[in-house]
């Protein structure tokens, strides 16, 4: 069975994110994309617009000395623009490591990512790591 195009798009985005490939990420993200991050820490909140979302990704890299990445565990789609990805984070910051799983809920429209919602299995670990 062939992979759904929305899943292929999101997989391409994860590969680009892990390589810090800004050009590919720029192609995948809609100009008015929004990303919503959970928690009460240095990276939580809402990021609106491609430049702000890409800046957020740069902040993740900066805060972790380039060690932050995500490894996909599962991907699901409804075939109508929603993709859910369960991934495990990895990274180091201030002598700590991060490893909780997250689920990102993507909305895809017109072949571009228009919205991302972050969820986590351990909100306390997220806040501790990113504070």
ZIURLIN-V581357 format. One record per backbone hydrogen bond with DSSP energy under -0.5 kcal/mol. CO is the residue of the C=O (numbers start at 1). NH is the residue of the N-H. E is the energy in kcal/mol with one decimal. If there is no record, write none. Layout:
# ZIURLIN-V581357
co/nh/e
CO/NH/E
CO/NH/E
This chain:
# ZIURLIN-V581357
co/nh/e
4/8/-2.3
5/9/-2.3
6/10/-2.1
7/11/-2.8
8/12/-2.2
9/13/-1.8
10/14/-2.4
11/15/-2.3
12/16/-2.2
13/17/-2.8
14/18/-2.6
15/19/-1.0
16/20/-0.6
16/21/-2.9
17/20/-1.2
20/22/-1.4
21/25/-2.1
22/26/-2.6
23/27/-1.3
24/28/-1.7
25/29/-2.3
28/113/-2.7
30/33/-1.7
31/50/-2.0
33/49/-3.6
34/116/-2.1
35/37/-0.5
35/47/-3.1
36/118/-2.6
37/45/-2.4
41/44/-0.5
45/37/-3.3
46/48/-0.5
47/35/-2.6
49/53/-2.3
50/54/-2.9
51/55/-2.1
52/56/-2.0
53/57/-2.0
54/58/-2.0
55/59/-2.0
56/60/-2.1
57/61/-1.9
58/62/-2.7
59/63/-2.9
60/64/-1.2
61/66/-3.1
62/65/-1.2
64/67/-1.3
69/90/-2.0
70/72/-0.6
71/88/-2.4
74/86/-2.4
76/84/-2.5
81/108/-3.1
82/78/-1.7
82/79/-0.5
83/106/-3.5
84/76/-2.4
85/87/-0.6
85/104/-2.5
86/73/-3.4
86/74/-1.8
87/102/-2.7
88/71/-2.7
90/69/-2.2
91/98/-1.9
93/96/-2.2
96/93/-2.5
98/91/-0.6
100/89/-1.6
101/121/-2.2
102/87/-2.5
103/119/-1.2
104/85/-2.5
104/106/-0.7
105/117/-2.2
106/83/-2.0
107/114/-2.9
107/115/-1.3
109/112/-1.4
112/109/-2.5
112/114/-0.5
113/30/-2.7
114/34/-1.2
115/107/-2.5
116/36/-2.6
117/105/-2.8
119/103/-1.4
122/126/-1.9
123/127/-2.6
124/128/-2.4
125/129/-2.4
126/130/-2.5
127/131/-0.7
128/131/-0.6
130/42/-1.5
